[in-house]
Amino acid sequence: MKKSFLSILNQRKRIFCAGSLDIIKKYPVVGVLASGKAPGTVVWDTYRFFYSIRDEEVTFAGGWHSPLEKGILDALIEGKANVAFFPAKGLKNSGFKQKFIQFDKRSRGVMISPFPDEVTKVDRQKGPRLRNELLASTSDVLLIPYIKPNGMLARMLKTYRPFLNKTFILNHPENESFELTTQRANIDNPSDLLESAQKAFIKRTS
């Protein structure tokens, strides 16, 4: 089983950070990952879902790389929730550094990477995979608004069952072809997701 982020952090192994780690330690963490090229109907419902929860006392953690993830990040900027950024390369080379600054100056942001600053290029498969695994290990629950049945995220969940056990997939027709059993996040009622995140957070910090 993969080690938790906090256990890795406490050992100071291969983790590089900027910003406020308190938003990981003191709030439930909802990891957000989405496959690329999401259909328009799931994009609209995903934005609606995140606008409804962007003021919650949680930290949303994401790679913020796919078009859908970038749109979610834009929805979160005007809210009150914290945001953790997980680049797939060194911190100084992040493509979303300007948006990170908007959160960090209000102590609402942290940037976390498995790569040192000097890393400017990574393997296109290995870099995102390592980033996604670190993000999933950090999160109390995972939320996937859109998942391709045979894509990178699906393979990660098949490989690491502890990640699968804490995953919510948006309850949308576009996700019905994903064959593994996961919890479903109701578009109009996020309470199950938020309650699960809170319970996992209490267990993590007790």
C-alpha positions in Angstrom: 0.0 0.0 0.0 1.2 3.5 -0.8 2.5 5.6 2.1 0.4 8.6 3.0 1.7 12.1 2.0 2.2 13.2 5.6 4.3 10.1 6.4 6.5 10.9 3.4 6.6 14.6 4.4 7.7 13.7 7.9 10.5 11.6 6.5 11.4 14.5 4.2 11.8 12.3 1.2 11.3 13.5 -2.4 8.7 16.2 -1.5 9.2 19.8 -2.5 6.7 22.5 -1.3 5.9 26.2 -1.5 3.1 28.0 0.4 1.1 27.0 3.4 1.2 23.3 4.3 -1.4 24.1 7.0 -4.1 23.8 4.4 -3.2 20.1 4.0 -2.7 19.4 7.7 -5.7 21.3 9.1 -8.5 20.8 6.4 -10.1 17.8 4.7 -8.4 17.4 1.3 -10.5 16.6 -1.8 -8.3 15.5 -4.7 -9.5 16.5 -8.1 -8.4 14.6 -11.2 -10.1 14.5 -14.6 -9.3 12.9 -18.0 -8.8 15.2 -20.9 -11.3 16.2 -23.6 -14.4 15.9 -21.5 -17.7 16.0 -23.3 -19.6 19.3 -23.1 -22.4 18.0 -21.0 -20.1 16.8 -18.2 -18.1 20.0 -18.3 -21.2 22.1 -17.7 -22.4 19.9 -14.8 -18.9 19.8 -13.3 -18.7 23.6 -13.2 -22.1 23.8 -11.6 -21.0 21.2 -9.0 -17.9 23.1 -8.0 -19.6 26.5 -7.9 -21.8 24.9 -5.3 -18.9 23.8 -3.0 -16.2 26.4 -3.6 -16.9 28.1 -0.2 -16.6 24.9 1.8 -13.9 24.6 4.5 -11.8 22.1 2.6 -8.7 22.0 0.4 -9.1 21.0 -3.2 -5.9 19.4 -4.6 -5.3 19.1 -8.3 -2.8 18.9 -11.1 -5.0 21.6 -12.8 -3.7 20.4 -16.2 -6.5 19.1 -18.3 -9.0 21.6 -19.8 -11.7 20.5 -17.4 -9.3 20.9 -14.4 -8.3 24.4 -15.5 -12.0 25.4 -15.6 -12.5 24.0 -12.1 -9.6 26.0 -10.8 -11.0 29.2 -12.3 -14.3 28.5 -10.5 -12.4 28.1 -7.2 -10.5 31.4 -7.4 -13.5 33.5 -6.3 -14.5 31.1 -3.5 -13.2 30.6 0.0 -11.9 27.0 -0.2 -8.1 26.3 -0.2 -6.3 25.0 -3.2 -3.2 22.7 -3.5 -1.3 22.7 -6.7 0.5 19.6 -7.9 2.8 20.3 -10.9 4.3 17.4 -12.8 7.7 19.1 -12.7 9.8 21.4 -10.5 8.1 24.2 -8.6 9.9 27.0 -10.4 8.7 25.8 -13.7 5.0 25.5 -13.0 2.7 26.7 -15.7 0.1 27.8 -13.2 2.4 29.8 -10.9 0.5 33.1 -11.4 -2.8 31.5 -10.3 -1.0 29.9 -7.3 0.1 33.4 -6.2 -3.5 34.5 -6.1 -4.2 31.8 -3.5 -0.9 31.9 -1.7 -1.1 35.7 -0.9 -4.3 34.9 1.1 -2.8 31.8 2.7 -5.2 29.6 0.7 -2.6 27.9 -1.5 0.3 25.4 -1.4 2.3 23.9 -4.3 3.7 20.4 -3.9 5.9 18.4 -6.3 7.8 15.1 -6.3 10.5 16.9 -8.4 13.2 19.4 -7.4 13.2 22.9 -8.8 15.8 22.2 -11.5 13.5 19.7 -13.2 12.0 21.5 -16.2 11.2 18.5 -18.4 9.8 15.1 -17.4 8.8 11.9 -19.2 5.2 12.5 -20.5 4.0 9.4 -18.9 6.1 9.1 -15.8 5.8 12.7 -14.6 2.0 12.9 -14.6 1.8 9.4 -13.1 4.1 10.3 -10.2 2.2 13.5 -9.7 -1.2 11.8 -9.7 0.0 9.2 -7.2 1.3 11.8 -4.8 -1.9 13.8 -5.2 -4.0 10.7 -4.5 -1.9 9.8 -1.4 -2.4 13.4 -0.1 -6.1 13.4 -0.5 -8.7 12.2 2.0 -11.1 11.5 -0.9 -10.7 11.7 -4.6 -13.2 13.2 -7.0 -13.1 12.4 -10.7 -15.6 14.5 -12.7 -14.8 12.6 -15.9 -12.8 9.4 -16.5 -11.9 7.6 -19.7 -12.4 3.8 -19.2 -8.9 2.9 -20.4 -7.1 6.1 -19.6 -4.3 7.0 -17.2 -6.6 7.6 -14.3 -8.5 4.3 -14.8 -5.2 2.4 -14.8 -4.1 4.1 -11.6 -7.3 3.1 -9.9 -7.0 -0.5 -11.1 -3.4 -0.7 -9.9 -3.8 0.9 -6.5 -7.0 -0.3 -4.9 -6.6 1.9 -1.8 -7.1 4.9 -4.1 -10.2 3.3 -5.6 -11.7 2.8 -2.2 -11.7 6.6 -1.5 -12.8 7.7 -5.0 -16.0 9.5 -6.0 -16.8 9.7 -9.7 -19.4 12.3 -10.8 -22.7 10.6 -11.3 -23.1 11.5 -15.0 -24.1 9.4 -18.0 -20.7 10.1 -19.6 -19.1 8.1 -16.8 -21.3 5.0 -16.9 -18.9 3.0 -19.0 -16.3 2.9 -16.2 -16.6 -0.7 -15.0 -15.0 -0.5 -11.5 -17.2 0.0 -8.5 -16.7 3.5 -6.9 -18.8 5.9 -4.9 -20.8 8.4 -7.0 -20.9 12.1 -6.4 -24.4 13.5 -6.9 -24.3 16.6 -9.0 -27.1 18.3 -7.1 -26.1 17.0 -3.6 -22.4 17.0 -2.6 -23.1 16.1 1.0 -21.9 12.5 0.7 -18.6 13.6 -0.7 -18.0 16.3 1.9 -19.0 14.0 4.8 -16.6 11.3 3.6 -13.8 13.8 3.3 -14.5 15.1 6.8 -14.6 11.5 8.3 -11.3 10.6 6.5 -9.7 13.9 7.8 -10.7 13.1 11.4 -9.2 9.6 11.1 -6.0 11.0 9.5 -5.5 13.6 12.2 -6.7 11.7 15.3 
